[in-house]
Every structure is written in C-alpha cells, then in structure tokens.
Amino acid sequence: MVFRRALIPLVCFALLGYFGYHLLVGDNGLESQARLQSQVNALEGELKGLKSVRGRLDRDVTLMRADKLDPDMLDERARAVLNFSHPNEIVMMEKRGTLKPKP
C-alpha cells in the first residue's frame, strides 16, 4: 500500500532527474552549448584575421593590375622575387628570427 502511494512521485522524480541530467550534460545540453560557443568565438577570431589577410592580398592584386599598375609595387615585387637591388643601395642581411621588435 505504501509502495503504491510512493510509485507516482518516484516515477516523477526519476523523470525529472533524467531530463535534468540531459539538460546539463546531454548532447544538446548546457555544457555542450558553452563548448560550442567557445569554438564559435575562436573561429570568429580566426575569420577576422583571414579577412584582414584577404584584404591585403586584394589590395596588392589591385595594385598589380595592368590598368592600375603601381610602379612602386612592381619594383618591390620584382626585387623580392628576383633578389635584385640597385648598384648604389646597401643591402643588410639578417638571419630570420634574430631581431626582436622594440617595445
């Protein structure tokens, strides 16, 4: 008799515990939502950096187009690719990663 009286509340508490557990740690629960939000924030930062790189590349491509050819950009790229310099210029060589930026 006592068991019959307690059966409905026990089932309700069990269901409440089941759904509460999955609310917190389930596949679509609060913990997974927080983890996904941190991934979204990291990927948005990466996207922002990639957009700035793309903007610089687009600007460089625009400067290299035949109808808007910038002589300074052409000279800079030719020197970098061909490793040339003018006879009256002084070239200073350095090892990569040895110079530290000044604060």
N, CA and C atoms as an extended XYZ file, in Angstrom:
309
Properties=species:S:1:pos:R:3:atomname:S:1:resname:S:1:resid:I:1 pbc="F F F"
N         0.811       -1.184        0.000 N   MET     1
C         0.000        0.000        0.000 CA  MET     1
C         0.866        1.265        0.000 C   MET     1
N         1.889        1.253        0.826 N   VAL     2
C         2.788        2.410        0.883 CA  VAL     2
C         3.552        2.536       -0.441 C   VAL     2
N         3.885        1.411       -0.998 N   PHE     3
C         4.616        1.425       -2.263 CA  PHE     3
C         3.760        2.032       -3.385 C   PHE     3
N         2.465        1.740       -3.398 N   ARG     4
C         1.588        2.301       -4.423 CA  ARG     4
C         1.484        3.815       -4.270 C   ARG     4
N         1.471        4.321       -3.060 N   ARG     5
C         1.387        5.767       -2.834 CA  ARG     5
C         2.679        6.452       -3.288 C   ARG     5
N         3.779        5.791       -3.118 N   ALA     6
C         5.077        6.397       -3.458 CA  ALA     6
C         5.471        6.172       -4.914 C   ALA     6
N         4.741        5.330       -5.642 N   LEU     7
C         5.107        4.991       -7.012 CA  LEU     7
C         5.043        6.196       -7.954 C   LEU     7
N         3.991        6.938       -7.931 N   ILE     8
C         3.852        8.095       -8.835 CA  ILE     8
C         4.890        9.167       -8.515 C   ILE     8
N         5.098        9.571       -7.267 N   PRO     9
C         6.162       10.556       -7.002 CA  PRO     9
C         7.554       10.040       -7.376 C   PRO     9
N         7.826        8.746       -7.163 N   LEU    10
C         9.130        8.194       -7.540 CA  LEU    10
C         9.342        8.244       -9.054 C   LEU    10
N         8.316        7.898       -9.799 N   VAL    11
C         8.412        7.963      -11.271 CA  VAL    11
C         8.612        9.407      -11.714 C   VAL    11
N         7.900       10.335      -11.108 N   CYS    12
C         8.053       11.760      -11.453 CA  CYS    12
C         9.460       12.257      -11.129 C   CYS    12
N         9.978       11.881       -9.974 N   PHE    13
C        11.345       12.280       -9.616 CA  PHE    13
C        12.374       11.639      -10.546 C   PHE    13
N        12.151       10.412      -10.944 N   ALA    14
C        13.067        9.745      -11.868 CA  ALA    14
C        13.064       10.453      -13.223 C   ALA    14
N        11.880       10.781      -13.714 N   LEU    15
C        11.796       11.508      -14.994 CA  LEU    15
C        12.430       12.894      -14.876 C   LEU    15
N        12.183       13.560      -13.760 N   LEU    16
C        12.785       14.877      -13.533 CA  LEU    16
C        14.303       14.772      -13.493 C   LEU    16
N        14.827       13.763      -12.832 N   GLY    17
C        16.272       13.557      -12.785 CA  GLY    17
C        16.845       13.234      -14.155 C   GLY    17
N        16.143       12.415      -14.922 N   TYR    18
C        16.602       12.050      -16.266 CA  TYR    18
C        16.700       13.285      -17.157 C   TYR    18
N        15.623       14.051      -17.205 N   PHE    19
C        15.620       15.241      -18.066 CA  PHE    19
C        16.571       16.316      -17.533 C   PHE    19
N        16.692       16.436      -16.229 N   GLY    20
C        17.645       17.404      -15.659 CA  GLY    20
C        19.080       17.053      -16.004 C   GLY    20
N        19.413       15.771      -15.932 N   TYR    21
C        20.767       15.327      -16.297 CA  TYR    21
C        21.067       15.660      -17.759 C   TYR    21
N        20.141       15.349      -18.638 N   HIS    22
C        20.372       15.600      -20.059 CA  HIS    22
C        20.329       17.088      -20.395 C   HIS    22
N        19.638       17.862      -19.580 N   LEU    23
C        19.672       19.315      -19.762 CA  LEU    23
C        21.077       19.854      -19.512 C   LEU    23
N        21.766       19.294      -18.551 N   LEU    24
C        23.098       19.787      -18.203 CA  LEU    24
C        24.204       19.162      -19.047 C   LEU    24
N        24.237       17.850      -19.170 N   VAL    25
C        25.383       17.184      -19.790 CA  VAL    25
C        25.026       16.399      -21.039 C   VAL    25
N        23.839       16.544      -21.568 N   GLY    26
C        23.453       15.815      -22.768 CA  GLY    26
C        24.137       16.367      -24.013 C   GLY    26
N        23.852       15.748      -25.155 N   ASP    27
C        24.461       16.180      -26.422 CA  ASP    27
C        24.087       17.623      -26.767 C   ASP    27
N        22.904       18.039      -26.402 N   ASN    28
C        22.463       19.411      -26.652 CA  ASN    28
C        22.291       20.184      -25.350 C   ASN    28
N        23.010       19.794      -24.321 N   GLY    29
C        22.869       20.399      -23.006 CA  GLY    29
C        23.658       21.686      -22.859 C   GLY    29
N        23.626       22.209      -21.640 N   LEU    30
C        24.269       23.493      -21.354 CA  LEU    30
C        25.794       23.417      -21.482 C   LEU    30
N        26.395       22.302      -21.078 N   GLU    31
C        27.850       22.176      -21.186 CA  GLU    31
C        28.293       22.153      -22.646 C   GLU    31
N        27.581       21.412      -23.471 N   SER    32
C        27.963       21.355      -24.887 CA  SER    32
C        27.708       22.696      -25.558 C   SER    32
N        26.684       23.411      -25.122 N   GLN    33
C        26.420       24.744      -25.673 CA  GLN    33
C        27.565       25.700      -25.333 C   GLN    33
N        28.075       25.650      -24.123 N   ALA    34
C        29.201       26.504      -23.731 CA  ALA    34
C        30.450       26.139      -24.531 C   ALA    34
N        30.683       24.843      -24.734 N   ARG    35
C        31.835       24.399      -25.521 CA  ARG    35
C        31.708       24.871      -26.972 C   ARG    35
N        30.523       24.763      -27.540 N   LEU    36
C        30.310       25.224      -28.913 CA  LEU    36
C        30.473       26.738      -29.023 C   LEU    36
N        30.030       27.459      -28.007 N   GLN    37
C        30.180       28.920      -28.040 CA  GLN    37
C        31.650       29.327      -27.997 C   GLN    37
N        32.475       28.611      -27.230 N   SER    38
C        33.904       28.929      -27.202 CA  SER    38
C        34.543       28.611      -28.553 C   SER    38
N        34.100       27.541      -29.206 N   GLN    39
C        34.609       27.242      -30.554 CA  GLN    39
C        34.186       28.313      -31.541 C   GLN    39
N        32.961       28.799      -31.422 N   VAL    40
C        32.488       29.868      -32.305 CA  VAL    40
C        33.339       31.112      -32.123 C   VAL    40
N        33.639       31.470      -30.878 N   ASN    41
C        34.461       32.658      -30.619 CA  ASN    41
C        35.854       32.509      -31.209 C   ASN    41
N        36.450       31.330      -31.064 N   ALA    42
C        37.782       31.106      -31.623 CA  ALA    42
C        37.757       31.181      -33.145 C   ALA    42
N        36.756       30.588      -33.751 N   LEU    43
C        36.673       30.605      -35.214 CA  LEU    43
C        36.343       31.990      -35.753 C   LEU    43
N        35.577       32.785      -35.001 N   GLU    44
C        35.313       34.159      -35.429 CA  GLU    44
C        36.592       34.993      -35.398 C   GLU    44
N        37.444       34.770      -34.398 N   GLY    45
C        38.737       35.461      -34.360 CA  GLY    45
C        39.614       35.058      -35.525 C   GLY    45
N        39.621       33.770      -35.845 N   GLU    46
C        40.401       33.296      -36.997 CA  GLU    46
C        39.853       33.879      -38.290 C   GLU    46
N        38.529       33.955      -38.410 N   LEU    47
C        37.912       34.531      -39.602 CA  LEU    47
C        38.277       36.001      -39.759 C   LEU    47
N        38.312       36.715      -38.659 N   LYS    48
C        38.682       38.142      -38.700 CA  LYS    48
C        40.121       38.298      -39.217 C   LYS    48
N        41.031       37.464      -38.732 N   GLY    49
C        42.410       37.516      -39.203 CA  GLY    49
C        42.520       37.157      -40.671 C   GLY    49
N        41.781       36.148      -41.098 N   LEU    50
C        41.824       35.754      -42.508 CA  LEU    50
C        41.226       36.820      -43.408 C   LEU    50
N        40.198       37.517      -42.919 N   LYS    51
C        39.627       38.609      -43.715 CA  LYS    51
C        40.621       39.746      -43.885 C   LYS    51
N        41.401       40.036      -42.856 N   SER    52
C        42.397       41.106      -42.982 CA  SER    52
C        43.496       40.697      -43.957 C   SER    52
N        43.906       39.428      -43.921 N   VAL    53
C        44.901       38.944      -44.879 CA  VAL    53
C        44.345       39.027      -46.291 C   VAL    53
N        43.089       38.616      -46.452 N   ARG    54
C        42.478       38.676      -47.777 CA  ARG    54
C        42.386       40.117      -48.267 C   ARG    54
N        42.070       41.037      -47.372 N   GLY    55
C        42.005       42.448      -47.755 CA  GLY    55
C        43.346       42.959      -48.263 C   GLY    55
N        44.420       42.577      -47.554 N   ARG    56
C        45.754       42.993      -48.016 CA  ARG    56
C        46.091       42.369      -49.358 C   ARG    56
N        45.760       41.102      -49.539 N   LEU    57
C        46.029       40.446      -50.819 CA  LEU    57
C        45.208       41.066      -51.945 C   LEU    57
N        43.959       41.386      -51.683 N   ASP    58
C        43.129       42.051      -52.696 CA  ASP    58
C        43.710       43.410      -53.075 C   ASP    58
N        44.186       44.130      -52.071 N   ARG    59
C        44.792       45.436      -52.350 CA  ARG    59
C        46.043       45.271      -53.204 C   ARG    59
N        46.867       44.276      -52.875 N   ASP    60
C        48.085       44.037      -53.659 CA  ASP    60
C        47.756       43.626      -55.084 C   ASP    60
N        46.738       42.807      -55.250 N   VAL    61
C        46.345       42.384      -56.598 CA  VAL    61
C        45.827       43.573      -57.388 C   VAL    61
N        45.059       44.432      -56.729 N   THR    62
C        44.548       45.624      -57.407 CA  THR    62
C        45.692       46.517      -57.855 C   THR    62
N        46.719       46.641      -57.032 N   LEU    63
C        47.858       47.479      -57.406 CA  LEU    63
C        48.681       46.861      -58.532 C   LEU    63
N        48.583       45.561      -58.729 N   MET    64
C        49.360       44.898      -59.777 CA  MET    64
C        48.592       44.752      -61.092 C   MET    64
N        47.342       45.165      -61.146 N   ARG    65
C        46.575       45.059      -62.392 CA  ARG    65
C        47.171       45.985      -63.450 C   ARG    65
N        47.046       45.584      -64.705 N   ALA    66
C        47.667       46.329      -65.799 CA  ALA    66
C        47.082       47.734      -65.944 C   ALA    66
N        45.793       47.903      -65.694 N   ASP    67
C        45.183       49.228      -65.850 CA  ASP    67
C        45.501       50.173      -64.696 C   ASP    67
N        45.896       49.635      -63.555 N   LYS    68
C        46.234       50.467      -62.390 CA  LYS    68
C        47.600       50.075      -61.841 C   LYS    68
N        48.542       49.837      -62.679 N   LEU    69
C        49.842       49.342      -62.250 CA  LEU    69
C        50.590       50.408      -61.447 C   LEU    69
N        50.944       50.059      -60.247 N   ASP    70
C        51.687       50.959      -59.368 CA  ASP    70
C        53.174       50.649      -59.535 C   ASP    70
N        53.974       51.611      -59.988 N   PRO    71
C        55.394       51.341      -60.219 CA  PRO    71
C        56.144       50.916      -58.949 C   PRO    71
N        55.782       51.481      -57.822 N   ASP    72
C        56.451       51.106      -56.579 CA  ASP    72
C        56.162       49.650      -56.213 C   ASP    72
N        54.922       49.231      -56.398 N   MET    73
C        54.569       47.845      -56.095 CA  MET    73
C        55.272       46.896      -57.057 C   MET    73
N        55.336       47.260      -58.328 N   LEU    74
C        56.022       46.421      -59.304 CA  LEU    74
C        57.507       46.305      -58.962 C   LEU    74
N        58.124       47.415      -58.594 N   ASP    75
C        59.536       47.409      -58.225 CA  ASP    75
C        59.769       46.551      -56.983 C   ASP    75
N        58.895       46.702      -55.991 N   GLU    76
C        59.038       45.925      -54.753 CA  GLU    76
C        58.930       44.424      -55.025 C   GLU    76
N        57.931       44.011      -55.794 N   ARG    77
C        57.748       42.589      -56.079 CA  ARG    77
C        58.881       42.036      -56.938 C   ARG    77
N        59.350       42.821      -57.911 N   ALA    78
C        60.447       42.361      -58.763 CA  ALA    78
C        61.719       42.162      -57.941 C   ALA    78
N        61.984       43.070      -57.039 N   ARG    79
C        63.173       42.934      -56.186 CA  ARG    79
C        63.061       41.719      -55.274 C   ARG    79
N        61.861       41.502      -54.717 N   ALA    80
C        61.685       40.371      -53.808 CA  ALA    80
C        61.791       39.041      -54.534 C   ALA    80
N        61.173       38.951      -55.699 N   VAL    81
C        61.152       37.685      -56.422 CA  VAL    81
C        62.502       37.399      -57.076 C   VAL    81
N        63.089       38.416      -57.706 N   LEU    82
C        64.331       38.214      -58.444 CA  LEU    82
C        65.579       38.413      -57.589 C   LEU    82
N        65.393       38.920      -56.374 N   ASN    83
C        66.505       39.148      -55.458 CA  ASN    83
C        67.518       40.143      -56.047 C   ASN    83
N        67.002       41.224      -56.598 N   PHE    84
C        67.831       42.272      -57.205 CA  PHE    84
C        67.845       43.508      -56.324 C   PHE    84
N        68.862       44.341      -56.538 N   SER    85
C        68.926       45.651      -55.904 CA  SER    85
C        69.687       46.592      -56.839 C   SER    85
N        69.540       47.885      -56.596 N   HIS    86
C        70.263       48.873      -57.389 CA  HIS    86
C        71.735       48.868      -56.983 C   HIS    86
N        72.635       49.252      -57.888 N   PRO    87
C        74.066       49.230      -57.562 CA  PRO    87
C        74.450       50.164      -56.412 C   PRO    87
N        73.724       51.256      -56.216 N   ASN    88
C        74.094       52.207      -55.161 CA  ASN    88
C        73.369       51.942      -53.846 C   ASN    88
N        72.660       50.837      -53.716 N   GLU    89
C        71.963       50.522      -52.480 CA  GLU    89
C        72.833       49.656      -51.569 C   GLU    89
N        72.608       49.801      -50.267 N   ILE    90
C        73.282       48.968      -49.280 CA  ILE    90
C        72.274       47.920      -48.817 C   ILE    90
N        72.666       46.668      -48.903 N   VAL    91
C        71.781       45.574      -48.513 CA  VAL    91
C        72.271       45.003      -47.195 C   VAL    91
N        71.381       44.934      -46.220 N   MET    92
C        71.728       44.386      -44.912 CA  MET    92
C        71.025       43.044      -44.780 C   MET    92
N        71.793       41.997      -44.566 N   MET    93
C        71.243       40.655      -44.442 CA  MET    93
C        71.098       40.321      -42.955 C   MET    93
N        70.087       39.540      -42.624 N   GLU    94
C        69.894       39.111      -41.248 CA  GLU    94
C        69.331       37.693      -41.259 C   GLU    94
N        69.587       37.002      -40.169 N   LYS    95
C        69.010       35.681      -40.022 CA  LYS    95
C        67.563       35.834      -39.591 C   LYS    95
N        66.723       34.958      -40.070 N   ARG    96
C        65.305       35.049      -39.704 CA  ARG    96
C        65.138       34.769      -38.202 C   ARG    96
N        64.340       35.607      -37.556 N   GLY    97
C        64.003       35.389      -36.165 CA  GLY    97
C        65.031       35.923      -35.172 C   GLY    97
N        66.095       36.602      -35.647 N   THR    98
C        67.097       37.092      -34.696 CA  THR    98
C        66.747       38.476      -34.177 C   THR    98
N        66.062       39.271      -34.950 N   LEU    99
C        65.705       40.617      -34.493 CA  LEU    99
C        64.450       40.545      -33.652 C   LEU    99
N        64.439       41.293      -32.563 N   LYS   100
C        63.281       41.348      -31.696 CA  LYS   100
C        62.648       42.731      -31.850 C   LYS   100
N        61.328       42.806      -31.913 N   PRO   101
C        60.691       44.118      -32.052 CA  PRO   101
C        60.919       44.974      -30.815 C   PRO   101
N        61.069       46.251      -31.059 N   LYS   102
C        61.243       47.191      -29.953 CA  LYS   102
C        59.891       47.495      -29.331 C   LYS   102
N        59.808       47.551      -28.009 N   PRO   103
C        58.516       47.817      -27.354 CA  PRO   103
C        58.089       49.249      -27.529 C   PRO   103
